[in-house]
């Protein structure tokens, strides 16, 4: 391991990962298919939005100067509907047009009054304006978007609102990154599929299910393989299969320093390791490298640690591979409501509950912080980002990663 970066700092691990991004191509998806996908190029609006001056209200359009001394009676000369191809008649002083929401503003009009602020005579030939007209009830051409304006940038995660914006800009389909196919493989003789009968010293395998959900949350495809026993030959065979079928491999377990940590051993002997071990807790054993040309993260076997390492290493790697796009991590400043164990050399990621009910944003431990205690993660709102050298004392402040 002399030539492999060993026990690197967290920033150094991120730096190395940025040197080895996934290569993802572009495909086009219709708007019905585009939810939760990541744009692979900027989108410029094909039209002004609004395309023309139009009414924000059902009501009447008129010259503002005709409404400055309400009540004021005006002659109704036309009705203008949204989507009608009929040309509107220009308005002169003393005239009004009945207008619907979204309908174009007739020439000469510069104010709107909603229908509930108007009285119409029985013959529907005149309208009495009960208040001054409102100029801001006219939506001006291009006030939202100008034609040619970049409104969604490369890397944007397509949400319901941004998909609606794509349609507004005139796109029936959009360019998105292909979704990476990410293989997930847990290792260990003790692992059994949930629901199977357990013998003494056996446990249910959980990591692959949690990791699969994290992969999908970040907009990619997961392929969960059955767990592999502690056999170097079987592990090699499973990794070879995953390397052929997937763009990225995530293993769980077998990356520490023990005799039966076979992922680490096999990667040392036959793989290409870019770093092994990172100065974060929990989750210090991970490695990153290549197996048969396919990027591979070796994650810890402890459930809480594997989840934390995904958030801290795999998620940034996936974002970098899509121009910084996808699910974005959110951080806030919190004050420690109790003392937490920190470290001089490690970034400490304590699972915390965050209380925003008072004057300060307070962070409390979720309890026992063992690397295998997945329930402590279920109870957590966030992870502390206690930088190396932080005291961890009650009353001090740190950043926290929201979960």
Residue pairs with C-beta under 8 A, 6 or more apart in sequence:
1 268
1 273
1 276
4 273
4 274
4 275
4 276
5 12
5 16
5 274
5 275
5 276
6 275
6 276
6 277
7 276
7 277
7 278
7 279
7 284
8 16
8 275
8 277
8 278
8 279
9 278
9 279
9 347
9 388
10 278
10 279
10 280
10 312
10 347
12 275
13 275
13 278
13 288
13 313
14 313
14 316
16 274
16 275
16 288
17 288
17 313
17 316
17 317
17 320
18 320
19 274
20 274
20 288
20 290
20 295
21 317
21 320
21 321
22 180
22 247
22 248
22 295
22 317
22 318
22 321
23 321
24 40
24 177
24 178
24 180
24 247
24 321
24 322
25 177
25 178
26 40
26 41
26 175
26 176
26 177
26 178
27 175
27 176
27 177
27 178
28 173
28 174
28 175
28 176
29 37
29 173
29 174
29 176
30 172
30 173
31 163
31 166
31 167
31 171
31 172
31 173
31 174
34 158
34 163
34 166
34 173
34 174
34 176
35 158
35 159
35 160
35 163
36 157
36 158
36 159
36 219
37 157
37 158
37 174
37 176
37 177
37 179
37 219
38 155
38 156
38 157
38 158
38 176
38 177
38 219
38 322
38 323
38 325
38 326
39 152
39 153
39 154
39 155
39 156
39 158
39 174
39 175
39 176
39 177
39 325
40 154
40 175
40 176
40 177
40 322
40 323
41 154
41 175
42 150
42 152
42 153
42 154
43 150
43 151
43 152
43 166
43 169
43 171
43 174
44 148
44 149
44 150
44 151
44 169
45 145
45 146
45 147
45 148
45 149
45 151
45 168
45 169
45 170
46 147
46 169
46 170
46 171
47 145
47 147
47 169
47 170
48 141
48 142
48 145
48 146
48 147
49 142
49 144
49 145
49 168
49 169
50 139
50 140
50 141
50 142
50 143
50 144
51 141
52 104
52 105
52 141
53 104
53 105
53 138
53 139
53 140
53 141
54 82
54 102
54 103
54 104
54 105
54 138
54 139
55 61
55 99
55 100
55 101
55 102
55 103
55 105
55 112
55 137
55 138
55 139
56 101
56 112
56 137
56 138
56 139
57 99
57 101
57 112
57 113
57 114
57 115
57 137
58 99
58 100
58 101
58 114
58 115
59 98
59 99
59 112
59 113
59 114
59 115
59 117
59 118
59 137
60 74
60 76
60 96
60 97
60 98
60 99
60 112
60 113
60 115
60 118
60 127
60 129
61 80
61 91
61 96
61 97
61 99
61 105
61 106
61 109
61 111
61 112
62 74
62 91
62 95
62 96
62 97
62 109
62 111
62 113
62 129
62 133
63 91
63 93
63 95
63 108
63 109
63 110
63 111
64 110
64 111
64 132
64 133
64 135
65 93
66 72
66 74
66 93
66 94
66 96
66 129
66 133
67 111
67 113
67 129
67 131
67 132
67 133
68 132
70 129
70 130
70 131
70 132
71 119
71 128
71 129
71 130
72 128
72 129
73 126
73 127
73 128
73 129
74 94
74 95
74 96
74 126
74 127
74 128
74 129
75 94
75 95
75 96
75 125
75 126
76 95
76 96
76 97
76 98
76 120
76 124
76 125
76 126
76 127
77 89
77 91
77 95
77 96
77 97
78 88
78 89
78 97
78 98
78 106
79 97
79 98
79 99
79 100
80 86
80 88
80 97
80 98
80 99
80 100
80 103
80 104
80 106
81 100
81 103
82 100
82 101
82 102
82 103
83 102
84 103
88 97
88 104
88 106
88 107
89 97
89 106
90 106
90 107
90 108
91 97
91 106
91 107
91 108
91 109
92 108
95 108
96 127
96 129
97 106
97 109
98 127
99 105
99 106
99 112
105 138
109 138
110 133
110 135
110 138
111 132
111 133
111 134
111 135
111 137
111 138
112 133
112 134
112 135
112 137
112 138
113 129
113 130
113 131
113 132
113 133
113 134
113 137
114 137
117 129
117 130
117 131
118 127
118 128
118 129
118 130
119 127
119 128
119 130
120 126
120 127
120 128
121 127
121 128
145 151
145 168
145 169
151 165
151 169
152 162
152 165
152 166
152 169
154 323
154 325
155 322
155 323
155 324
155 325
155 326
156 162
156 325
157 219
157 325
157 326
157 327
157 328
158 166
158 174
158 176
166 174
177 322
177 325
179 219
179 220
179 221
180 220
180 221
180 247
180 248
180 318
180 321
181 220
181 221
181 223
181 245
181 246
181 247
181 248
182 215
182 220
182 221
182 222
182 223
182 246
182 247
182 248
182 249
182 250
183 222
183 223
183 225
183 242
183 245
183 246
183 248
183 249
183 250
184 208
184 211
184 212
184 215
184 222
184 223
184 224
184 225
184 249
184 250
184 251
184 252
185 208
185 225
185 227
185 228
185 238
185 239
185 242
185 249
185 250
185 251
185 252
186 205
186 207
186 208
186 227
186 228
186 251
186 252
186 253
186 301
187 227
187 228
187 229
187 230
187 235
187 251
187 252
187 253
187 254
187 262
187 263
187 301
188 205
188 227
188 229
188 230
188 253
188 254
188 301
189 229
189 230
190 201
190 202
190 203
191 202
191 203
191 204
191 205
191 227
192 198
192 202
192 203
192 204
192 205
193 204
193 205
193 226
193 227
194 204
194 205
194 206
194 209
195 204
196 204
198 204
205 227
206 303
206 374
207 252
207 253
207 299
207 301
207 303
207 306
208 224
208 225
208 227
208 252
209 224
210 303
210 306
210 307
210 374
211 222
211 250
211 252
211 299
211 306
211 307
211 310
212 222
212 224
213 222
214 307
214 310
214 311
214 314
214 315
215 221
215 222
215 250
216 222
217 327
218 315
218 318
218 326
218 327
219 322
219 326
219 327
220 318
223 242
223 245
223 246
225 238
225 241
225 242
228 234
228 235
228 238
230 254
230 260
230 262
231 262
232 262
232 265
232 266
235 254
235 262
235 263
235 266
236 266
236 270
239 249
239 251
239 266
239 291
239 292
239 296
240 292
242 249
242 291
242 294
243 249
243 291
243 292
243 293
243 294
244 292
246 294
247 294
247 295
248 294
248 295
248 296
248 297
249 291
249 294
249 295
249 296
249 297
250 296
250 297
250 299
250 310
250 314
251 263
251 296
251 297
251 298
251 299
252 299
252 300
252 301
252 306
253 261
253 263
253 299
253 300
253 301
254 260
254 261
254 262
254 263
254 264
254 265
254 298
254 301
255 261
255 263
255 264
255 276
255 285
255 286
255 287
255 298
255 299
255 300
255 301
256 264
256 285
256 300
257 264
257 285
263 287
263 298
264 276
264 285
264 287
264 298
267 273
267 287
267 289
267 291
267 296
267 298
270 291
271 289
271 290
271 291
271 296
272 289
272 290
272 291
273 287
273 288
273 289
274 288
274 289
274 290
275 287
275 288
275 289
276 285
276 286
276 287
277 284
277 285
277 286
277 287
278 284
278 286
278 313
279 345
279 346
279 347
279 388
280 308
280 309
280 312
280 346
280 347
280 348
280 349
281 343
281 346
281 347
281 348
281 349
282 300
282 302
282 304
282 305
282 308
282 349
282 369
282 371
283 299
283 300
283 305
283 306
283 308
283 309
283 312
283 349
283 371
284 300
284 346
285 298
285 300
285 305
286 297
286 298
286 299
286 300
286 309
286 313
287 296
287 297
287 298
288 295
288 296
288 297
288 298
288 313
289 295
289 296
289 298
290 296
297 309
297 313
297 314
297 317
299 305
299 306
299 309
299 310
299 314
300 306
300 309
300 371
302 370
302 371
302 372
303 371
303 372
303 373
303 374
303 377
304 351
304 370
304 371
304 372
304 373
304 374
304 376
304 377
305 371
305 372
307 374
307 377
308 349
308 377
308 383
311 329
311 383
311 401
311 403
312 349
315 327
315 329
318 326
319 325
319 326
319 327
319 328
329 401
329 402
330 401
330 402
331 385
331 399
331 400
331 401
331 402
332 354
332 361
332 382
332 399
332 400
332 402
333 361
333 397
333 398
333 399
333 400
334 352
334 354
334 361
334 362
334 363
334 382
334 384
334 397
334 398
334 399
334 400
335 360
335 361
335 362
335 363
335 395
335 396
335 397
336 362
336 363
336 384
336 392
336 393
336 394
336 395
336 396
336 397
336 398
337 355
337 362
337 363
337 364
337 394
338 364
338 365
338 394
339 392
339 393
339 394
340 348
340 350
340 365
340 384
340 386
340 392
341 348
341 350
341 392
342 348
342 386
342 389
342 390
342 391
342 392
343 386
343 388
344 388
344 389
345 388
346 388
347 385
347 386
347 387
347 388
348 384
348 386
348 390
348 392
349 383
349 384
349 385
349 386
349 401
350 365
350 369
350 383
350 384
350 386
351 365
351 366
351 369
351 376
351 377
351 379
351 380
351 382
351 383
352 363
352 364
352 365
352 366
352 380
352 381
352 382
352 383
352 384
352 400
353 363
353 364
353 365
353 366
353 379
353 380
353 381
354 361
354 362
354 363
354 364
354 381
354 382
354 400
354 402
355 361
355 362
355 363
355 364
363 382
363 384
363 398
363 400
366 376
366 377
366 379
366 380
367 373
367 376
367 379
368 376
369 376
370 376
377 403
380 403
381 402
381 403
382 400
382 401
382 402
382 403
383 400
383 401
383 403
384 398
384 399
384 400
385 398
385 399
385 400
385 401
386 392
386 398
387 398
390 396
390 398
